[in-house]
Amino acid sequence: MTPIPDRITRKRFNRRTAPKGFAAIRDAIFALHLRCALAVCATFTTAPGLAHQSGSKTFDHIFVIVLENHGFDDALYNGPSSFLRRLSQTQGLAANYFGVTHPSLPNYLALISGDEFGVRDDNPSCFASDLRPGQACHGFQGETLVDQLEEAGLSFALYAESLPIGDVLQRNNPPVGDSALYAQKHNPFVYFEQIATNLARRQKFKPFEALASDLGGAAPSFVFIVPNQCHDGHGLPTCNDADQLTRDYDTFVKQTIGLIQASPNWTRNSAIVITFDEGEAASGIKGAPAYVDCCGADANGATLGGNHVATIVVTQCGGPATNATPMNHYALLATIEDGFHLPRLRKAIGAPTLMDLFDPACH
């Protein structure tokens, strides 16, 4: 296995009614934000990428739903997100979970590879089929969660709303204009050469509509679910009302969880994770820092921190539970790898986990 990837240098390539009592919690969290903006709150240690012990828990299926651009307060308490708010009170809540940085793309890369590779933009994949001559892009080599899963005899699939069916390597859909429902920056898999150039793996990129039928059989071990930009909280010129965006991602999550829980793949050893790629300061808070992190700068001292975001873990046993450990997307990757008994990748090494939320006691 390759512990650290080689970056393909191709800068230019020719192809948002808090519940009673929540105000005090919110204020304490904001104070944490400010402290973290000035100093390191926690630092992940580095150790060999050996498989970690995860107790008796071995995952059957993990379903990850990634939403967009809403900080913790706005995602759960400042808008019409009644379903997510209820989930945060009845299931597992990661109370101090942060994005890795801004903008979207590096957070998605971190979720499946354990690194953001210094990316600070949303440039397309160097393997995009419609990349313009001379267009800036990103391409990587090196091990990802996909490689780990397949080597262990496990499976993965991406289910993306508005995925371009005829050409899954297309940058956007629609391909022209400023209203792309599907955006390649929300599909991290296509940025890795050994995935993007492998037909069998590209066939695991499926339109969201395929999820319902696939859940009727044996679902993949790891399922990555990406709503389109009108249903994930991001917004477009054609869907830019903040409250409606919140209602729409809340409805998307509710309906998707319903599909999964009604399927034979919803087992005691399965879980659904809802997270946000990155967050903004809560509505009405002035002067909040743009980059807030839990876990320190990278080895080169680069400014990191994608702000405080909501992350909820849904299980069969459920029950209200909270993990208040400062963590970020590397902790989610570490948890998934531990639960599938895989070695940890890159910055997931030494990260805390959410295993207490994934493995609650059944009563």
Buried (B, 14 or more C-beta within 10 A) or exposed (E): EEEEBEBBEBEEBEBBEEEEEBEEBBEEBBEBBEEBBEEEBBEBEEEEBEBBEBEEBEBBBBBBBBBBBBBBBBBBBBBBBBBBBBBBEBBBBBBBBBBBBBBBBBBBBBBBBBBBBEBBEBBBBBBBBBBEEEBBBBBBEBBBBBBBBBEBEBBBBBBBBBBBEEBBBBBBBEEEEEEBBBBBBBBBBBBBBBBBEEEEBBEBBBBBEEBBEBBEEEBBBBBBBBBBBBBBBBBBEEBEEBEBBBBBBBBBBBEBBEEBBEBEBBEEBBBBBBBBBBBBBBEEBEEBBEBBBBBBEBEEEEEBBBBBBBBBBBBEEBEEBBBEBBBBBBBBBBBBBBBBBBBBBBBBBBBBBBBBBBBBEEE
